[in-house]
């Protein structure tokens, strides 16, 4: 998986208690438009791919499971189970960016994103897995 880049607003909103990384429902969205990590704040700021064939935009269909946030020796780590989207009945995409957001927070607040480096279109029956790093987590706070 590509390197995680946090949205600048995430740091502010974390300090204002808008995110509970241990109990809030987190989700991913797919986009083919580069995110603006300096100015985007909520999911509505992101240009998602169209709803089609196994992907539903802005509906939280890619909800993360196995979410936990814990710390060891002063380093906090967010982990979750890998997330899979499968094209069914046609294509999904193209998409290049995987956007992590907080579906519990007002307005679906943005957390961070990954740039795959190239656009991908899933053909009917194909799957894409957002492979979260089980050792280092989705993100760490030091």
ABEGO torsion letter per residue (X at the ends): XBBBBBBAAAAAAAAAGABBAAABBBBBBBBABBBBAAABABAAABBBBBBBGGBBBGAGABBBBGBBBBBBGGBBBBBBBBBBBBBBGEBBOBBABBBBBBAABBGGBBABBBBAGBBBBBBBGBBBBBBBBAAAEABBBX
